[in-house]
């Protein structure tokens, strides 16, 4: 018997796996940007 998999999300609704993977990709992009900002901030603090 076939059952469609759904993944619970923090928003409180069931997302298709493809949508969850897309969201994960966006979160990874945001993490990368935050990491870059963090590195720049550290470099600026070291110069003080």
Residue pairs with C-beta under 8 A, 6 or more apart in sequence:
5 17
6 14
6 15
6 16
6 17
7 14
7 15
7 16
7 17
7 20
8 14
9 15
9 20
9 23
15 23
